[in-house]
Amino acid sequence: MNLAERNKELMKKFETMINTADSSLAKELVADDAPFYTPASSNPLYGGEGYLSIVSWMKKSFSDVQWHIKDIVADDNKTAVWWNLTGTHDGEFMGVKPSGKKISVCVMNFYYFNQEGKIINDVAAEGMIGILRGINAM
């Protein structure tokens, strides 16, 4: 299997990791020193546990949140993933009271890998606007 195919397979495992909050998969897939930036924290979060804290933050506002891969493009050290994020707004989100609305938002992320095949960076296209629109906050 070439590196691009390996990276696609790793992203399928990553999809399982974020949808199940599996800490053993997080440790396997994400480098400990990988920084992640999010509106949930003014400072970067690190490693698999940091990434799962973002998932936990989302679940507080959308208890049934799920990410589904729609498409993946990969090369030897990065992948682009087109995600469909779904969930029900049943908890406060960034100051917006629960609306009970179901959302379905497409987001794009770019993931970068080290030589060992672990994620070292995640650059997200801004999906927050779609979420805020979905709960009528905009």
C-alpha positions in Angstrom: 0.0 0.0 0.0 1.4 3.4 -0.9 1.4 6.4 1.5 -1.6 8.1 -0.1 -3.7 4.9 0.4 -2.4 4.5 3.9 -3.5 8.0 4.7 -7.0 7.3 3.4 -7.2 4.2 5.6 -6.0 6.2 8.6 -8.7 8.8 8.0 -11.4 6.1 8.1 -10.0 5.0 11.5 -10.0 8.7 12.5 -13.7 8.9 11.6 -14.3 6.0 14.0 -12.2 7.7 16.6 -14.1 11.0 16.7 -17.5 9.4 16.5 -16.8 7.0 19.4 -14.4 9.2 21.3 -12.0 6.2 21.4 -8.9 7.3 23.3 -6.8 4.3 22.2 -7.4 5.2 18.6 -6.6 8.8 19.4 -3.2 7.8 20.8 -2.6 5.5 17.8 -3.6 8.2 15.2 -2.5 11.6 16.6 1.0 12.7 17.5 1.3 13.8 21.2 2.7 17.2 20.2 0.2 17.9 17.4 -1.5 21.3 18.1 -5.2 21.9 17.4 -6.9 25.3 17.4 -10.6 25.6 18.3 -13.1 28.2 19.5 -13.4 25.9 22.6 -10.0 27.1 23.9 -7.9 30.2 23.7 -4.8 28.1 23.7 -4.0 25.2 21.4 -4.9 21.7 22.5 -2.4 18.9 21.9 -2.4 15.3 20.9 -5.2 12.8 20.7 -6.6 13.7 24.1 -6.7 17.4 23.0 -8.5 16.4 19.9 -11.0 14.4 21.8 -11.6 17.3 24.1 -12.9 19.2 21.0 -15.3 16.2 20.4 -16.4 16.4 24.0 -17.0 20.2 23.6 -19.2 19.6 20.6 -21.1 16.8 22.3 -22.2 19.2 25.1 -24.1 21.2 22.5 -25.0 18.5 20.0 -25.2 15.2 22.0 -25.7 13.1 18.9 -23.0 14.8 16.8 -21.4 12.6 14.1 -18.9 13.2 11.4 -19.2 11.3 8.1 -16.5 11.3 5.4 -18.0 12.3 2.1 -14.7 12.3 0.2 -10.9 12.0 0.7 -8.0 13.2 -1.4 -4.6 12.1 -0.3 -1.0 12.3 -1.1 2.1 11.0 0.8 1.9 13.4 3.8 -1.5 15.0 3.8 -5.2 14.4 3.1 -8.1 16.6 2.4 -11.4 15.4 3.9 -14.8 16.6 3.1 -17.0 15.9 6.1 -20.7 16.0 6.7 -21.3 17.0 10.4 -24.8 16.2 11.7 -26.4 16.7 15.1 -29.2 18.1 17.1 -28.7 21.4 18.9 -29.8 20.2 22.4 -27.2 22.1 24.5 -26.0 25.7 24.7 -23.5 26.4 21.9 -21.2 29.5 22.1 -23.9 31.3 24.0 -26.8 30.2 21.9 -29.5 28.4 23.8 -30.6 24.9 22.6 -33.0 25.2 19.7 -33.7 21.5 19.1 -32.9 22.0 15.4 -31.1 19.3 13.5 -28.1 20.5 11.6 -26.2 19.0 8.6 -23.1 21.0 7.7 -20.3 20.2 5.2 -16.8 21.1 6.4 -13.3 20.6 4.9 -10.2 19.7 6.8 -6.6 19.1 5.8 -4.6 16.7 7.8 -0.8 16.4 7.8 1.1 13.3 8.7 4.6 12.6 10.1 6.8 9.7 8.9 5.1 7.3 11.4 1.7 8.0 9.9 0.4 10.1 12.8 -1.5 13.3 12.4 0.6 16.3 13.2 -1.7 19.1 12.1 -5.3 19.7 11.2 -6.2 22.8 9.3 -10.0 23.4 9.1 -12.0 25.4 6.7 -14.4 27.5 8.7 -17.4 25.3 9.4 -18.6 27.5 12.3 -20.7 29.7 10.1 -22.7 26.6 8.9 -23.3 25.5 12.4 -24.4 28.9 13.6 -26.8 29.2 10.5 -28.1 25.7 11.3 -29.2 26.7 14.8 -30.5 30.2 13.6 -27.8 32.1 15.4 -27.1 34.1 12.2 
